[in-house]
């Protein structure tokens, strides 16, 4: 466990990220938008994640 890292996914506007799974070294998940009855597949390779941070760090609030 000492080698594990945690990443936060960007907030899905008015939706949810769910059904997380690892396949061939890639994190795959579903983006679900209930208001529009839309579900989109998404993925992230660990080497593409920039700015790894400790799990206890609070993400900055986004300005609209």
Backbone as CSV, one residue per row, in Angstrom:
resi,resn,N_x,N_y,N_z,CA_x,CA_y,CA_z,C_x,C_y,C_z
1,UNK,0.807,-1.201,0.000,0.000,0.000,0.000,0.854,1.270,0.000
2,UNK,2.068,1.207,0.485,2.899,2.399,0.561,3.152,2.999,-0.819
3,UNK,3.116,2.175,-1.872,3.359,2.669,-3.215,2.129,3.211,-3.911
4,UNK,0.979,3.104,-3.293,-0.257,3.567,-3.917,-0.326,5.087,-3.913
5,UNK,-0.940,5.640,-4.913,-1.192,7.079,-4.969,-2.673,7.268,-5.228
6,UNK,-3.184,8.381,-4.789,-4.603,8.697,-4.950,-4.697,9.941,-5.833
7,UNK,-5.621,9.934,-6.754,-5.859,11.112,-7.594,-7.325,11.468,-7.506
8,UNK,-7.604,12.735,-7.592,-8.989,13.180,-7.661,-9.316,13.423,-9.123
9,UNK,-10.462,12.964,-9.517,-10.933,13.260,-10.861,-11.592,14.627,-10.841
10,UNK,-11.522,15.320,-11.948,-12.194,16.615,-12.028,-13.688,16.395,-11.802
11,UNK,-14.314,17.341,-11.158,-15.737,17.236,-10.864,-16.519,17.146,-12.163
12,UNK,-17.460,16.200,-12.207,-18.336,16.070,-13.373,-19.522,17.006,-13.134
13,UNK,-19.636,18.034,-13.961,-20.685,19.038,-13.769,-22.071,18.399,-13.838
14,UNK,-22.828,18.528,-12.754,-24.203,18.024,-12.665,-24.295,16.545,-13.016
15,UNK,-23.290,15.785,-12.603,-23.297,14.358,-12.888,-22.468,13.596,-11.870
16,UNK,-22.258,12.333,-12.156,-21.526,11.464,-11.250,-20.491,10.663,-12.027
17,UNK,-19.405,10.326,-11.360,-18.431,9.379,-11.895,-18.620,8.106,-11.086
18,UNK,-18.779,6.974,-11.767,-19.050,5.721,-11.070,-18.536,4.542,-11.875
19,UNK,-18.697,3.349,-11.338,-18.296,2.109,-11.979,-16.812,2.119,-12.334
20,UNK,-15.954,2.399,-11.344,-14.509,2.454,-11.548,-13.932,1.050,-11.660
21,UNK,-13.020,0.840,-12.609,-12.352,-0.451,-12.756,-11.021,-0.256,-13.480
22,UNK,-10.079,-1.142,-13.180,-8.780,-1.155,-13.860,-8.832,-2.173,-14.979
23,UNK,-8.413,-1.782,-16.166,-8.306,-2.690,-17.302,-7.014,-2.365,-18.044
24,UNK,-6.117,-3.333,-18.093,-4.841,-3.174,-18.813,-4.094,-1.917,-18.377
25,UNK,-4.074,-1.639,-17.075,-3.328,-0.495,-16.547,-3.984,0.855,-16.750
26,UNK,-5.249,0.868,-17.136,-5.986,2.119,-17.365,-7.210,2.134,-16.459
27,UNK,-7.443,3.252,-15.783,-8.629,3.420,-14.954,-9.791,3.794,-15.872
28,UNK,-10.796,2.958,-15.892,-11.984,3.221,-16.709,-13.167,3.460,-15.774
29,UNK,-14.028,4.388,-16.163,-15.190,4.718,-15.342,-16.296,5.275,-16.222
30,UNK,-17.443,5.445,-15.643,-18.627,5.941,-16.357,-18.968,7.325,-15.824
31,UNK,-19.227,8.270,-16.709,-19.750,9.578,-16.328,-21.244,9.543,-16.593
32,UNK,-22.045,9.761,-15.540,-23.499,9.657,-15.655,-24.134,11.009,-15.372
33,UNK,-24.982,11.450,-16.278,-25.696,12.718,-16.155,-27.185,12.403,-16.123
34,UNK,-27.751,12.324,-14.940,-29.152,11.912,-14.775,-30.131,12.880,-15.429
35,UNK,-29.859,14.175,-15.362,-30.790,15.174,-15.891,-31.010,15.005,-17.397
36,UNK,-29.996,14.509,-18.098,-30.126,14.344,-19.548,-30.165,12.871,-19.949
37,UNK,-30.242,11.984,-18.962,-30.257,10.531,-19.215,-29.092,10.105,-20.100
38,UNK,-27.916,10.651,-19.806,-26.726,10.376,-20.599,-25.675,9.675,-19.751
39,UNK,-25.011,8.684,-20.327,-23.886,8.015,-19.676,-22.757,7.920,-20.692
40,UNK,-21.574,8.364,-20.290,-20.429,8.362,-21.187,-19.270,7.586,-20.572
41,UNK,-18.601,6.753,-21.353,-17.417,6.086,-20.826,-16.258,7.084,-20.765
42,UNK,-15.382,6.905,-19.791,-14.206,7.769,-19.650,-13.044,6.906,-19.188
43,UNK,-11.829,7.408,-19.350,-10.660,6.658,-18.921,-9.524,7.605,-18.580
44,UNK,-8.579,7.107,-17.785,-7.392,7.874,-17.414,-6.242,6.896,-17.199
45,UNK,-5.139,7.130,-17.886,-3.936,6.337,-17.680,-3.128,7.003,-16.564
46,UNK,-2.574,6.236,-15.633,-1.837,6.836,-14.504,-0.746,7.808,-14.941
47,UNK,-0.048,7.527,-16.029,1.034,8.419,-16.465,0.507,9.742,-17.022
48,UNK,-0.780,9.836,-17.336,-1.344,11.078,-17.853,-1.805,12.017,-16.742
49,UNK,-1.874,11.515,-15.512,-2.316,12.340,-14.387,-1.174,13.248,-13.961
50,UNK,-1.446,14.542,-13.884,-0.446,15.516,-13.456,-0.854,16.083,-12.111
51,UNK,0.097,16.437,-11.301,-0.194,17.104,-10.036,-0.728,16.170,-8.973
52,UNK,-0.098,15.000,-8.802,-0.516,14.089,-7.732,-0.479,14.840,-6.411
53,UNK,-1.439,14.597,-5.552,-1.527,15.287,-4.263,-1.967,14.303,-3.189
54,UNK,-1.587,14.570,-1.943,-2.059,13.721,-0.851,-3.582,13.760,-0.759
55,UNK,-4.168,12.676,-0.298,-5.624,12.561,-0.210,-6.235,13.606,0.723
56,UNK,-5.456,14.080,1.699,-5.985,15.042,2.666,-5.970,16.482,2.158
57,UNK,-5.356,16.749,1.006,-5.359,18.099,0.456,-6.767,18.460,0.000
58,UNK,-7.161,19.678,0.254,-8.488,20.152,-0.163,-8.349,20.759,-1.556
59,UNK,-9.132,20.280,-2.534,-9.034,20.860,-3.876,-9.531,22.300,-3.875
60,UNK,-8.948,23.149,-4.726,-9.398,24.551,-4.776,-10.801,24.646,-5.343
61,UNK,-11.542,25.654,-4.895,-12.884,25.892,-5.439,-12.745,26.534,-6.813
62,UNK,-13.588,26.092,-7.717,-13.549,26.666,-9.071,-14.440,27.890,-9.129
63,UNK,-13.952,28.923,-9.807,-14.744,30.130,-9.990,-15.586,29.980,-11.248
64,UNK,-16.798,30.432,-11.188,-17.686,30.352,-12.365,-17.786,31.680,-13.025
